[in-house]
């Protein structure tokens, strides 16, 4: 959530709980599965520390949408 809030929405600081819920639901609706729990061993953790990660879904060959 922090990455989306900061990099896409241009906000600083912590994400309000209500906004995090809305963003999370939107990610699931568009098909991005979420990790079971917080992760700590990915490159993203260097900037955002322990967090849940939404994973880009597999797309068909040549499909960039």
Rosetta constraint file for C-alpha pairs under 8 A:
AtomPair CA 1 CA 5 HARMONIC 6.05 0.50
AtomPair CA 1 CA 15 HARMONIC 7.03 0.50
AtomPair CA 1 CA 20 HARMONIC 6.00 0.50
AtomPair CA 1 CA 23 HARMONIC 7.08 0.50
AtomPair CA 1 CA 24 HARMONIC 7.45 0.50
AtomPair CA 2 CA 6 HARMONIC 5.94 0.50
AtomPair CA 2 CA 14 HARMONIC 6.87 0.50
AtomPair CA 2 CA 15 HARMONIC 6.32 0.50
AtomPair CA 2 CA 48 HARMONIC 7.07 0.50
AtomPair CA 3 CA 7 HARMONIC 5.64 0.50
AtomPair CA 3 CA 8 HARMONIC 7.58 0.50
AtomPair CA 3 CA 48 HARMONIC 7.37 0.50
AtomPair CA 4 CA 8 HARMONIC 5.20 0.50
AtomPair CA 4 CA 9 HARMONIC 6.63 0.50
AtomPair CA 5 CA 9 HARMONIC 4.99 0.50
AtomPair CA 5 CA 10 HARMONIC 6.45 0.50
AtomPair CA 5 CA 11 HARMONIC 5.63 0.50
AtomPair CA 5 CA 12 HARMONIC 7.53 0.50
AtomPair CA 5 CA 15 HARMONIC 6.82 0.50
AtomPair CA 6 CA 10 HARMONIC 4.85 0.50
AtomPair CA 6 CA 11 HARMONIC 4.72 0.50
AtomPair CA 6 CA 12 HARMONIC 5.76 0.50
AtomPair CA 7 CA 11 HARMONIC 7.63 0.50
AtomPair CA 15 CA 19 HARMONIC 6.54 0.50
AtomPair CA 15 CA 20 HARMONIC 6.16 0.50
AtomPair CA 16 CA 20 HARMONIC 6.24 0.50
AtomPair CA 17 CA 21 HARMONIC 6.28 0.50
AtomPair CA 18 CA 22 HARMONIC 6.44 0.50
AtomPair CA 19 CA 23 HARMONIC 6.18 0.50
AtomPair CA 20 CA 24 HARMONIC 6.00 0.50
AtomPair CA 21 CA 25 HARMONIC 6.17 0.50
AtomPair CA 22 CA 26 HARMONIC 6.22 0.50
AtomPair CA 23 CA 27 HARMONIC 6.22 0.50
AtomPair CA 24 CA 28 HARMONIC 6.44 0.50
AtomPair CA 25 CA 29 HARMONIC 6.16 0.50
AtomPair CA 26 CA 30 HARMONIC 6.32 0.50
AtomPair CA 27 CA 31 HARMONIC 6.47 0.50
AtomPair CA 27 CA 32 HARMONIC 5.40 0.50
AtomPair CA 27 CA 33 HARMONIC 7.64 0.50
AtomPair CA 27 CA 54 HARMONIC 7.47 0.50
AtomPair CA 28 CA 32 HARMONIC 5.25 0.50
AtomPair CA 28 CA 33 HARMONIC 6.08 0.50
AtomPair CA 28 CA 34 HARMONIC 7.60 0.50
AtomPair CA 31 CA 57 HARMONIC 6.53 0.50
AtomPair CA 32 CA 54 HARMONIC 5.76 0.50
AtomPair CA 32 CA 55 HARMONIC 5.56 0.50
AtomPair CA 32 CA 56 HARMONIC 5.55 0.50
AtomPair CA 32 CA 57 HARMONIC 5.56 0.50
AtomPair CA 33 CA 54 HARMONIC 5.55 0.50
AtomPair CA 33 CA 55 HARMONIC 5.60 0.50
AtomPair CA 33 CA 56 HARMONIC 7.50 0.50
AtomPair CA 33 CA 57 HARMONIC 7.19 0.50
AtomPair CA 34 CA 52 HARMONIC 6.90 0.50
AtomPair CA 34 CA 53 HARMONIC 5.66 0.50
AtomPair CA 34 CA 54 HARMONIC 4.31 0.50
AtomPair CA 34 CA 55 HARMONIC 6.22 0.50
AtomPair CA 35 CA 39 HARMONIC 7.67 0.50
AtomPair CA 35 CA 52 HARMONIC 5.95 0.50
AtomPair CA 35 CA 53 HARMONIC 5.51 0.50
AtomPair CA 35 CA 54 HARMONIC 6.40 0.50
AtomPair CA 35 CA 55 HARMONIC 7.60 0.50
AtomPair CA 36 CA 52 HARMONIC 7.76 0.50
AtomPair CA 37 CA 51 HARMONIC 7.95 0.50
AtomPair CA 37 CA 52 HARMONIC 5.89 0.50
AtomPair CA 38 CA 50 HARMONIC 5.93 0.50
AtomPair CA 38 CA 51 HARMONIC 4.66 0.50
AtomPair CA 38 CA 52 HARMONIC 4.33 0.50
AtomPair CA 38 CA 53 HARMONIC 7.31 0.50
AtomPair CA 39 CA 45 HARMONIC 7.80 0.50
AtomPair CA 39 CA 50 HARMONIC 5.69 0.50
AtomPair CA 39 CA 51 HARMONIC 5.61 0.50
AtomPair CA 39 CA 52 HARMONIC 5.91 0.50
AtomPair CA 39 CA 53 HARMONIC 7.14 0.50
AtomPair CA 40 CA 45 HARMONIC 5.92 0.50
AtomPair CA 40 CA 49 HARMONIC 6.92 0.50
AtomPair CA 40 CA 50 HARMONIC 5.04 0.50
AtomPair CA 40 CA 51 HARMONIC 7.10 0.50
AtomPair CA 41 CA 45 HARMONIC 6.84 0.50
AtomPair CA 42 CA 46 HARMONIC 7.75 0.50
AtomPair CA 43 CA 47 HARMONIC 7.96 0.50
AtomPair CA 44 CA 48 HARMONIC 6.15 0.50
AtomPair CA 44 CA 49 HARMONIC 7.35 0.50
AtomPair CA 45 CA 49 HARMONIC 4.10 0.50
AtomPair CA 45 CA 50 HARMONIC 5.78 0.50
AtomPair CA 45 CA 51 HARMONIC 7.14 0.50
AtomPair CA 59 CA 63 HARMONIC 6.00 0.50
AtomPair CA 59 CA 64 HARMONIC 7.44 0.50
